Amino acid sequence: MASHQLLVTPPEALLKPLSVPSRLLLGPGPSNLAPRVLAAGGLQMIGHMHKEMYHHTTPVISLFSLRESLALIAEEGLENSWRRHRDVTAYLHGRLQGLGLQLFVKDPTLRLPTVTTIAVPAGYDWRDIVKYLMDHFSIEITGGLGPSLGKVLRIGLLGCNATRENVDRVIEALQEALQRCPRNKL
């Protein structure tokens, strides 16, 4: 314990509610949060310089958000959550193939139920497609990593984002992007 107390007020940023951009995040990284999780993440917390706070305290807000996320899974049921992810991903695969897009992972038993990779269509730059979806639809998907960089687009359907409605939104956006993004004729 410190020999003296710090009487520094928490930074103003910690007193404001959590602000998340209003866009549909379907990248394998950050994704949208269920309203309960978002509310838990926006709870006010005192800063590390406040006298009641020990400087090695666990990120409490993250624990609140984790607790709400786990509660949502428990309410839905783990098996039901798995089934929903599988069903929505199968729907996504069918819609992507309906657009003439190729799934990157050929063997269905090796595909993830939360992240789908599709081959970037010939002649397109993946960055143009990703940018178009963000700029015109506020939908975030991303490209490949490592050896798949420039070769694939990745679409994540995780948690509360794993819905048929979100699949329909991203398919509509992709369809328009493929019509409007520049295409190399080589």
C-alpha distance (Angstrom), angle and dihedral (degrees) to the residues before:
residue distance angle dihedral
M1 . . .
A2 3.77 . .
S3 3.78 119.2 .
H4 3.80 91.2 -130.7
Q5 3.78 136.7 34.8
L6 3.78 123.3 -115.8
L7 3.76 112.1 -136.5
V8 3.78 97.7 -172.1
T9 3.77 115.5 137.7
P10 3.80 116.9 -123.4
P11 3.81 115.7 -95.2
E12 3.80 112.8 -91.5
A13 3.81 90.9 -117.6
L14 3.83 89.8 66.7
L15 3.79 91.1 55.8
K16 3.80 94.6 56.8
P17 3.82 123.4 85.7
L18 3.79 117.7 -101.6
S19 3.79 111.3 -89.0
V20 3.80 118.9 -153.3
P21 3.81 120.7 -176.6
S22 3.78 114.5 -109.1
R23 3.76 100.4 -116.4
L24 3.74 133.9 111.1
L25 3.78 106.9 -105.1
L26 3.78 109.5 -155.0
G27 3.76 97.7 156.8
P28 3.80 118.2 116.6
G29 3.79 88.4 -113.4
P30 3.78 120.4 54.8
S31 3.76 116.5 10.4
N32 3.76 137.7 179.2
L33 3.77 118.0 -78.7
A34 3.76 129.6 -132.9
P35 3.83 109.9 -105.1
R36 3.83 92.0 -109.0
V37 3.79 91.7 52.8
L38 3.79 91.1 46.7
A39 3.81 90.3 50.8
A40 3.81 91.5 49.7
G41 3.79 89.8 50.1
G42 3.80 90.4 52.5
L43 3.80 96.1 57.7
Q44 3.77 113.5 127.1
M45 3.77 114.7 -104.7
I46 3.78 130.7 -176.7
G47 3.78 116.9 -115.9
H48 3.80 127.2 -108.5
M49 3.81 91.3 -103.7
H50 3.79 92.9 57.2
K51 3.82 114.8 109.0
E52 3.83 93.9 -119.7
M53 3.79 93.6 53.1
Y54 3.79 124.1 87.9
H55 3.80 108.8 -145.2
H56 3.81 94.4 -125.0
T57 3.78 96.6 52.0
T58 3.79 117.9 145.5
P59 3.84 114.2 -106.1
V60 3.79 93.2 -91.0
I61 3.80 95.7 -172.6
S62 3.81 89.4 56.9
L63 3.80 88.9 53.0
F64 3.82 91.1 50.9
S65 3.81 89.5 51.0
L66 3.80 92.3 46.0
R67 3.80 90.5 50.3
E68 3.81 92.1 52.5
S69 3.80 91.5 45.9
L70 3.80 91.0 52.3
A71 3.81 90.5 45.8
L72 3.81 90.0 54.6
I73 3.80 90.6 50.9
A74 3.81 91.3 47.5
E75 3.81 91.1 50.1
E76 3.80 92.7 49.7
G77 3.79 92.9 40.3
L78 3.79 122.7 -116.5
E79 3.81 94.8 -108.5
N80 3.82 90.6 47.4
S81 3.80 89.9 51.2
W82 3.81 91.2 50.8
R83 3.82 90.7 47.6
R84 3.82 92.1 49.0
H85 3.81 90.9 51.5
R86 3.82 92.0 48.3
D87 3.81 93.0 46.7
V88 3.80 94.9 47.0
T89 3.80 91.5 45.8
A90 3.82 90.9 51.1
Y91 3.81 87.7 51.0
L92 3.83 89.9 50.0
H93 3.81 91.6 49.6
G94 3.79 91.3 51.6
R95 3.80 93.1 48.0
L96 3.83 92.1 47.5
Q97 3.79 91.4 50.3
G98 3.81 88.2 47.3
L99 3.81 87.0 61.1
G100 3.79 89.1 52.7
L101 3.81 93.4 -107.3
Q102 3.81 120.0 144.1
L103 3.79 122.6 -129.9
F104 3.81 107.8 -127.1
V105 3.82 95.9 -143.5
K106 3.79 103.9 63.7
D107 3.82 98.5 -169.2
P108 3.84 108.6 74.0
T109 3.82 91.3 -154.0
L110 3.82 89.8 62.5
R111 3.81 96.7 50.7
L112 3.80 120.8 106.0
P113 3.81 117.6 -123.4
T114 3.83 91.3 -139.1
V115 3.82 105.7 40.9
T116 3.80 123.8 44.4
T117 3.80 122.1 -166.7
I118 3.77 120.0 -158.1
A119 3.79 126.7 -173.6
V120 3.79 111.8 -107.5
P121 3.81 104.2 -110.4
A122 3.80 114.3 -107.2
G123 3.79 113.2 -86.8
Y124 3.80 96.8 19.4
D125 3.78 128.5 109.2
W126 3.81 107.9 -135.0
R127 3.82 90.3 -141.4
D128 3.82 91.1 61.1
I129 3.80 91.1 54.0
V130 3.81 94.0 46.4
K131 3.81 91.4 47.6
Y132 3.81 92.7 47.1
L133 3.80 92.4 53.0
M134 3.80 91.6 49.1
D135 3.81 96.3 43.7
H136 3.80 98.1 43.8
F137 3.80 104.4 27.8
S138 3.82 105.6 19.3
I139 3.80 88.0 -124.1
E140 3.78 118.6 139.6
I141 3.78 121.1 -150.9
T142 3.79 124.6 150.7
G143 3.78 144.8 -147.9
G144 3.77 133.0 -109.5
L145 3.77 130.1 -69.9
G146 3.79 130.6 -133.4
P147 3.81 111.6 -20.0
S148 3.82 92.0 5.2
L149 3.83 93.9 55.0
G150 3.79 108.9 128.5
K151 3.80 91.9 9.2
V152 3.81 103.9 76.7
L153 3.77 145.7 34.3
R154 3.80 116.9 -141.9
I155 3.79 122.0 -147.7
G156 3.78 118.9 -171.8
L157 3.79 123.6 -156.7
L158 3.78 104.9 -177.0
G159 3.78 133.7 157.5
C160 3.80 114.8 -33.8
N161 3.82 90.0 2.4
A162 3.81 92.6 65.9
T163 3.81 97.2 98.2
R164 3.79 135.3 124.0
E165 3.81 88.1 -124.4
N166 3.81 90.6 60.4
V167 3.80 90.5 47.0
D168 3.81 89.2 53.5
R169 3.83 90.0 49.2
V170 3.80 94.7 50.9
I171 3.83 92.6 44.1
E172 3.81 91.3 51.8
A173 3.81 89.6 48.7
L174 3.81 93.4 47.3
Q175 3.79 91.3 48.3
E176 3.80 90.9 54.3
A177 3.81 92.7 43.3
L178 3.80 90.9 53.9
Q179 3.81 89.4 52.4
R180 3.81 95.5 46.9
C181 3.80 108.2 31.5
P182 3.80 117.4 94.1
R183 3.77 115.0 -96.2
N184 3.79 124.6 -153.3
K185 3.80 108.7 -130.6
L186 3.84 94.2 -154.6
